[in-house]
Amino acid sequence: MSETTIVVRCPDCRAGRVPASSVTVRWCLDTNAWSYRARCASCRITFVATTREDRAHRALAAGSTLEMWTLPAELNERPGPGRAVDAVDILEFRLALMEPEWFDTLRSMTDLDGRRR
């Protein structure tokens, strides 16, 4: 008995069929968007491409695995308003850039994770 194959669209070579068991169907729970991850049988790259829900369901019925995921919480984070940048801020910034060690000063204000000290 031969394994069911699925038609995929490789972004590099546009190649066509892979075993259904080698495809991962991806469902974004936040947006209800469907996609799939596959490895091209011709050029061997792994890629992700969008698909329609009905095609995703057919791939699952053929033996593909399902991966449910959500968008990162950081996409919904918004910093507070803070104060507006004015002409004095711009002048101070330009003057700071004229200093020979401006970059080292800037780097000393943050740690390795990019957080402000």
N, CA and C atoms as an extended XYZ file, in Angstrom:
351
Properties=species:S:1:pos:R:3:atomname:S:1:resname:S:1:resid:I:1 pbc="F F F"
N         0.847       -1.185        0.000 N   MET     1
C         0.000        0.000        0.000 CA  MET     1
C         0.887        1.242        0.000 C   MET     1
N         0.655        2.181       -0.911 N   SER     2
C         1.471        3.389       -0.979 CA  SER     2
C         0.874        4.487       -0.102 C   SER     2
N         1.767        5.339        0.384 N   GLU     3
C         1.339        6.420        1.264 CA  GLU     3
C         0.710        7.545        0.446 C   GLU     3
N        -0.275        8.212        1.035 N   THR     4
C        -0.940        9.342        0.388 CA  THR     4
C         0.033       10.504        0.280 C   THR     4
N         0.020       11.170       -0.855 N   THR     5
C         0.861       12.345       -1.040 CA  THR     5
C         0.004       13.595       -1.111 C   THR     5
N         0.646       14.726       -0.840 N   ILE     6
C        -0.033       16.021       -0.832 CA  ILE     6
C         0.713       16.945       -1.783 C   ILE     6
N        -0.021       17.770       -2.497 N   VAL     7
C         0.584       18.765       -3.381 CA  VAL     7
C         1.001       19.964       -2.529 C   VAL     7
N         2.268       20.341       -2.643 N   VAL     8
C         2.796       21.524       -1.961 CA  VAL     8
C         3.436       22.434       -3.001 C   VAL     8
N         3.667       23.667       -2.630 N   ARG     9
C         4.290       24.629       -3.537 CA  ARG     9
C         5.581       25.142       -2.917 C   ARG     9
N         6.697       24.580       -3.327 N   CYS    10
C         8.006       25.029       -2.844 CA  CYS    10
C         8.271       26.431       -3.392 C   CYS    10
N         8.692       27.379       -2.533 N   PRO    11
C         8.950       28.739       -3.019 CA  PRO    11
C        10.171       28.820       -3.931 C   PRO    11
N        11.067       27.841       -3.862 N   ASP    12
C        12.280       27.876       -4.702 CA  ASP    12
C        12.091       27.189       -6.046 C   ASP    12
N        11.581       25.987       -6.029 N   CYS    13
C        11.534       25.223       -7.286 CA  CYS    13
C        10.123       24.874       -7.738 C   CYS    13
N         9.115       25.267       -6.980 N   ARG    14
C         7.712       25.012       -7.312 CA  ARG    14
C         7.361       23.532       -7.417 C   ARG    14
N         8.167       22.689       -6.792 N   ALA    15
C         7.921       21.249       -6.847 CA  ALA    15
C         6.620       20.896       -6.153 C   ALA    15
N         6.167       19.675       -6.423 N   GLY    16
C         4.829       19.281       -6.138 CA  GLY    16
C         4.422       18.354       -5.045 C   GLY    16
N         4.844       17.124       -4.948 N   ARG    17
C         4.215       16.157       -4.042 CA  ARG    17
C         5.179       15.663       -2.973 C   ARG    17
N         4.621       15.544       -1.746 N   VAL    18
C         5.364       14.983       -0.609 CA  VAL    18
C         4.418       14.064        0.147 C   VAL    18
N         4.952       13.128        0.926 N   PRO    19
C         4.073       12.269        1.733 CA  PRO    19
C         3.269       13.097        2.732 C   PRO    19
N         2.008       12.750        2.907 N   ALA    20
C         1.137       13.472        3.843 CA  ALA    20
C         1.713       13.466        5.259 C   ALA    20
N         2.351       12.391        5.642 N   SER    21
C         2.899       12.288        7.001 CA  SER    21
C         4.081       13.227        7.234 C   SER    21
N         4.656       13.761        6.161 N   SER    22
C         5.801       14.670        6.317 CA  SER    22
C         5.373       16.139        6.357 C   SER    22
N         4.078       16.400        6.269 N   VAL    23
C         3.546       17.765        6.281 CA  VAL    23
C         2.938       18.062        7.645 C   VAL    23
N         3.239       19.245        8.175 N   THR    24
C         2.619       19.714        9.411 CA  THR    24
C         1.669       20.838        9.055 C   THR    24
N         0.397       20.647        9.347 N   VAL    25
C        -0.613       21.679        9.136 CA  VAL    25
C        -0.586       22.589       10.353 C   VAL    25
N        -0.549       23.907       10.115 N   ARG    26
C        -0.445       24.888       11.193 CA  ARG    26
C        -1.716       25.738       11.240 C   ARG    26
N        -2.279       25.877       12.457 N   TRP    27
C        -3.505       26.648       12.639 CA  TRP    27
C        -3.252       27.720       13.682 C   TRP    27
N        -3.316       28.983       13.290 N   CYS    28
C        -3.164       30.096       14.231 CA  CYS    28
C        -4.511       30.333       14.897 C   CYS    28
N        -4.584       30.090       16.187 N   LEU    29
C        -5.834       30.201       16.924 CA  LEU    29
C        -6.320       31.645       17.035 C   LEU    29
N        -5.395       32.598       17.007 N   ASP    30
C        -5.773       34.009       17.144 CA  ASP    30
C        -6.424       34.563       15.885 C   ASP    30
N        -5.937       34.163       14.730 N   THR    31
C        -6.410       34.737       13.466 CA  THR    31
C        -7.197       33.756       12.614 C   THR    31
N        -7.250       32.501       13.033 N   ASN    32
C        -7.878       31.425       12.267 CA  ASN    32
C        -7.214       31.261       10.895 C   ASN    32
N        -5.929       31.575       10.812 N   ALA    33
C        -5.172       31.428        9.563 CA  ALA    33
C        -4.581       30.014        9.498 C   ALA    33
N        -4.570       29.449        8.315 N   TRP    34
C        -4.052       28.103        8.100 CA  TRP    34
C        -2.812       28.164        7.224 C   TRP    34
N        -1.836       27.336        7.546 N   SER    35
C        -0.610       27.234        6.760 CA  SER    35
C        -0.088       25.808        6.917 C   SER    35
N         0.996       25.519        6.252 N   TYR    36
C         1.617       24.200        6.408 CA  TYR    36
C         3.128       24.331        6.329 C   TYR    36
N         3.814       23.396        6.955 N   ARG    37
C         5.274       23.317        6.903 CA  ARG    37
C         5.612       22.006        6.218 C   ARG    37
N         6.494       22.090        5.229 N   ALA    38
C         6.873       20.888        4.481 CA  ALA    38
C         8.322       21.006        4.040 C   ALA    38
N         8.870       19.877        3.652 N   ARG    39
C        10.226       19.843        3.107 CA  ARG    39
C        10.109       19.412        1.649 C   ARG    39
N        10.658       20.216        0.760 N   CYS    40
C        10.566       19.944       -0.670 CA  CYS    40
C        11.323       18.661       -1.016 C   CYS    40
N        10.665       17.794       -1.762 N   ALA    41
C        11.291       16.536       -2.168 CA  ALA    41
C        12.388       16.759       -3.201 C   ALA    41
N        12.342       17.866       -3.940 N   SER    42
C        13.340       18.122       -4.979 CA  SER    42
C        14.571       18.859       -4.456 C   SER    42
N        14.362       20.048       -3.869 N   CYS    43
C        15.515       20.864       -3.446 CA  CYS    43
C        15.834       20.729       -1.959 C   CYS    43
N        14.980       20.043       -1.194 N   ARG    44
C        15.205       19.698        0.214 CA  ARG    44
C        15.109       20.872        1.189 C   ARG    44
N        14.589       22.035        0.776 N   ILE    45
C        14.424       23.112        1.761 CA  ILE    45
C        13.128       22.897        2.537 C   ILE    45
N        13.114       23.344        3.788 N   THR    46
C        11.900       23.328        4.597 CA  THR    46
C        11.282       24.714        4.498 C   THR    46
N         9.981       24.765        4.287 N   PHE    47
C         9.317       26.048        4.093 CA  PHE    47
C         7.939       26.023        4.736 C   PHE    47
N         7.381       27.211        4.911 N   VAL    48
C         6.011       27.375        5.412 CA  VAL    48
C         5.249       28.159        4.356 C   VAL    48
N         4.040       27.736        4.075 N   ALA    49
C         3.196       28.421        3.090 CA  ALA    49
C         1.765       28.473        3.606 C   ALA    49
N         1.031       29.461        3.167 N   THR    50
C        -0.375       29.575        3.568 CA  THR    50
C        -1.228       28.613        2.757 C   THR    50
N        -2.382       28.278        3.313 N   THR    51
C        -3.327       27.408        2.621 CA  THR    51
C        -4.731       27.755        3.074 C   THR    51
N        -5.699       27.210        2.381 N   ARG    52
C        -7.094       27.406        2.768 CA  ARG    52
C        -7.484       26.358        3.804 C   ARG    52
N        -8.509       26.676        4.590 N   GLU    53
C        -8.950       25.775        5.649 CA  GLU    53
C        -9.399       24.428        5.098 C   GLU    53
N       -10.124       24.411        3.992 N   ASP    54
C       -10.605       23.140        3.453 CA  ASP    54
C        -9.450       22.250        3.009 C   ASP    54
N        -8.418       22.846        2.445 N   ARG    55
C        -7.235       22.060        2.050 CA  ARG    55
C        -6.482       21.551        3.269 C   ARG    55
N        -6.431       22.373        4.316 N   ALA    56
C        -5.771       21.942        5.552 CA  ALA    56
C        -6.502       20.735        6.141 C   ALA    56
N        -7.812       20.765        6.123 N   HIS    57
C        -8.599       19.637        6.647 CA  HIS    57
C        -8.371       18.374        5.823 C   HIS    57
N        -8.264       18.529        4.512 N   ARG    58
C        -7.999       17.356        3.670 CA  ARG    58
C        -6.621       16.776        3.958 C   ARG    58
N        -5.630       17.644        4.194 N   ALA    59
C        -4.283       17.164        4.524 CA  ALA    59
C        -4.292       16.420        5.859 C   ALA    59
N        -5.043       16.933        6.826 N   LEU    60
C        -5.149       16.252        8.121 CA  LEU    60
C        -5.812       14.884        7.964 C   LEU    60
N        -6.843       14.821        7.148 N   ALA    61
C        -7.522       13.546        6.914 CA  ALA    61
C        -6.602       12.555        6.198 C   ALA    61
N        -5.643       13.079        5.430 N   ALA    62
C        -4.713       12.208        4.698 CA  ALA    62
C        -3.549       11.739        5.565 C   ALA    62
N        -3.403       12.292        6.781 N   GLY    63
C        -2.352       11.817        7.674 CA  GLY    63
C        -1.344       12.850        8.126 C   GLY    63
N        -1.539       14.112        7.780 N   SER    64
C        -0.638       15.160        8.254 CA  SER    64
C        -0.900       15.428        9.732 C   SER    64
N         0.082       16.011       10.407 N   THR    65
C        -0.080       16.349       11.821 CA  THR    65
C        -0.539       17.800       11.953 C   THR    65
N        -1.180       18.106       13.078 N   LEU    66
C        -1.704       19.442       13.342 CA  LEU    66
C        -0.844       20.130       14.395 C   LEU    66
N        -0.503       21.377       14.113 N   GLU    67
C         0.221       22.220       15.067 CA  GLU    67
C        -0.628       23.468       15.289 C   GLU    67
N        -1.160       23.629       16.506 N   MET    68
C        -1.938       24.820       16.839 CA  MET    68
C        -0.996       25.812       17.524 C   MET    68
N        -1.111       27.087       17.163 N   TRP    69
C        -0.220       28.091       17.743 CA  TRP    69
C        -0.956       29.418       17.913 C   TRP    69
N        -0.376       30.280       18.742 N   THR    70
C        -0.942       31.609       18.985 CA  THR    70
C         0.117       32.667       18.707 C   THR    70
N        -0.332       33.855       18.432 N   LEU    71
C         0.581       34.970       18.198 CA  LEU    71
C         1.291       35.333       19.508 C   LEU    71
N         2.499       35.847       19.434 N   PRO    72
C         3.197       36.250       20.659 CA  PRO    72
C         2.439       37.359       21.392 C   PRO    72
N         2.418       37.287       22.707 N   ALA    73
C         1.715       38.290       23.522 CA  ALA    73
C         2.291       39.687       23.309 C   ALA    73
N         3.565       39.763       22.941 N   GLU    74
C         4.214       41.064       22.750 CA  GLU    74
C         3.556       41.893       21.649 C   GLU    74
N         2.867       41.251       20.722 N   LEU    75
C         2.195       42.005       19.659 CA  LEU    75
C         1.087       42.898       20.195 C   LEU    75
N         0.546       42.557       21.361 N   ASN    76
C        -0.520       43.354       21.951 CA  ASN    76
C        -0.016       44.366       22.966 C   ASN    76
N         1.267       44.346       23.266 N   GLU    77
C         1.813       45.283       24.240 CA  GLU    77
C         2.059       46.631       23.579 C   GLU    77
N         1.655       47.661       24.248 N   ARG    78
C         1.879       49.014       23.762 CA  ARG    78
C         2.495       49.824       24.893 C   ARG    78
N         3.613       50.495       24.632 N   PRO    79
C         4.215       51.315       25.678 CA  PRO    79
C         3.330       52.512       25.996 C   PRO    79
N         3.540       53.075       27.186 N   GLY    80
C         2.802       54.271       27.581 CA  GLY    80
C         3.123       55.426       26.647 C   GLY    80
N         2.314       56.479       26.689 N   PRO    81
C         2.481       57.564       25.739 CA  PRO    81
C         3.805       58.321       25.876 C   PRO    81
N         4.315       58.505       27.095 N   GLY    82
C         5.562       59.253       27.249 CA  GLY    82
C         5.413       60.684       26.759 C   GLY    82
N         6.506       61.408       26.775 N   ARG    83
C         6.425       62.796       26.305 CA  ARG    83
C         6.920       62.882       24.862 C   ARG    83
N         6.479       63.892       24.178 N   ALA    84
C         6.848       64.079       22.774 CA  ALA    84
C         8.298       64.553       22.668 C   ALA    84
N         8.959       64.204       21.579 N   VAL    85
C        10.316       64.680       21.291 CA  VAL    85
C        10.203       66.121       20.812 C   VAL    85
N        11.040       67.006       21.370 N   ASP    86
C        11.001       68.407       20.943 CA  ASP    86
C        12.352       68.821       20.353 C   ASP    86
N        12.479       70.072       19.961 N   ALA    87
C        13.686       70.580       19.303 CA  ALA    87
C        14.911       70.470       20.219 C   ALA    87
N        14.734       70.673       21.519 N   VAL    88
C        15.852       70.563       22.466 CA  VAL    88
C        16.374       69.124       22.499 C   VAL    88
N        15.481       68.143       22.474 N   ASP    89
C        15.893       66.736       22.450 CA  ASP    89
C        16.723       66.436       21.202 C   ASP    89
N        16.294       66.945       20.083 N   ILE    90
C        17.010       66.702       18.828 CA  ILE    90
C        18.391       67.345       18.874 C   ILE    90
N        18.478       68.557       19.378 N   LEU    91
C        19.767       69.234       19.498 CA  LEU    91
C        20.695       68.474       20.432 C   LEU    91
N        20.190       68.033       21.592 N   GLU    92
C        21.012       67.270       22.532 CA  GLU    92
C        21.487       65.956       21.908 C   GLU    92
N        20.635       65.332       21.132 N   PHE    93
C        21.015       64.092       20.455 CA  PHE    93
C        22.130       64.343       19.443 C   PHE    93
N        21.999       65.391       18.658 N   ARG    94
C        23.041       65.705       17.670 CA  ARG    94
C        24.369       66.024       18.350 C   ARG    94
N        24.316       66.749       19.458 N   LEU    95
C        25.540       67.061       20.200 CA  LEU    95
C        26.162       65.787       20.780 C   LEU    95
N        25.327       64.886       21.276 N   ALA    96
C        25.835       63.627       21.838 CA  ALA    96
C        26.531       62.801       20.762 C   ALA    96
N        25.998       62.816       19.543 N   LEU    97
C        26.613       62.042       18.450 CA  LEU    97
C        27.972       62.579       18.043 C   LEU    97
N        28.275       63.823       18.389 N   MET    98
C        29.579       64.405       18.071 CA  MET    98
C        30.668       63.946       19.030 C   MET    98
N        30.264       63.408       20.162 N   GLU    99
C        31.237       62.924       21.139 CA  GLU    99
C        31.884       61.639       20.634 C   GLU    99
N        33.211       61.478       20.811 N   PRO   100
C        33.889       60.289       20.287 CA  PRO   100
C        33.412       58.975       20.908 C   PRO   100
N        33.005       58.976       22.157 N   GLU   101
C        32.589       57.735       22.822 CA  GLU   101
C        31.071       57.623       22.925 C   GLU   101
N        30.320       58.221       22.012 N   TRP   102
C        28.869       58.236       22.122 CA  TRP   102
C        28.277       56.830       22.134 C   TRP   102
N        28.851       55.944       21.335 N   PHE   103
C        28.294       54.597       21.266 CA  PHE   103
C        28.563       53.828       22.555 C   PHE   103
N        29.754       53.956       23.109 N   ASP   104
C        30.073       53.290       24.372 CA  ASP   104
C        29.182       53.805       25.505 C   ASP   104
N        28.908       55.109       25.496 N   THR   105
C        28.005       55.682       26.498 CA  THR   105
C        26.612       55.088       26.360 C   THR   105
N        26.143       54.988       25.133 N   LEU   106
C        24.827       54.397       24.883 CA  LEU   106
C        24.778       52.943       25.328 C   LEU   106
N        25.818       52.186       24.995 N   ARG   107
C        25.866       50.776       25.366 CA  ARG   107
C        25.896       50.604       26.879 C   ARG   107
N        26.550       51.500       27.593 N   SER   108
C        26.627       51.384       29.054 CA  SER   108
C        25.272       51.630       29.721 C   SER   108
N        24.332       52.219       28.982 N   MET   109
C        23.010       52.494       29.531 CA  MET   109
C        22.091       51.280       29.479 C   MET   109
N        22.474       50.242       28.745 N   THR   110
C        21.658       49.041       28.625 CA  THR   110
C        22.487       47.822       28.959 C   THR   110
N        21.808       46.734       29.365 N   ASP   111
C        22.525       45.486       29.608 CA  ASP   111
C        22.488       44.634       28.341 C   ASP   111
N        22.958       43.409       28.401 N   LEU   112
C        23.053       42.561       27.222 CA  LEU   112
C        21.695       42.199       26.646 C   LEU   112
N        20.643       42.238       27.454 N   ASP   113
C        19.297       41.913       26.957 CA  ASP   113
C        18.616       43.114       26.310 C   ASP   113
N        19.304       44.250       26.260 N   GLY   114
C        18.711       45.431       25.657 CA  GLY   114
C        17.809       46.201       26.614 C   GLY   114
N        17.773       45.793       27.888 N   ARG   115
C        16.953       46.510       28.857 CA  ARG   115
C        17.726       47.708       29.386 C   ARG   115
N        17.017       48.757       29.662 N   ARG   116
C        17.636       49.976       30.179 CA  ARG   116
C        18.064       49.762       31.621 C   ARG   116
N        19.248       50.247       31.946 N   ARG   117
C        19.744       50.123       33.338 CA  ARG   117
C        19.190       51.206       34.214 C   ARG   117
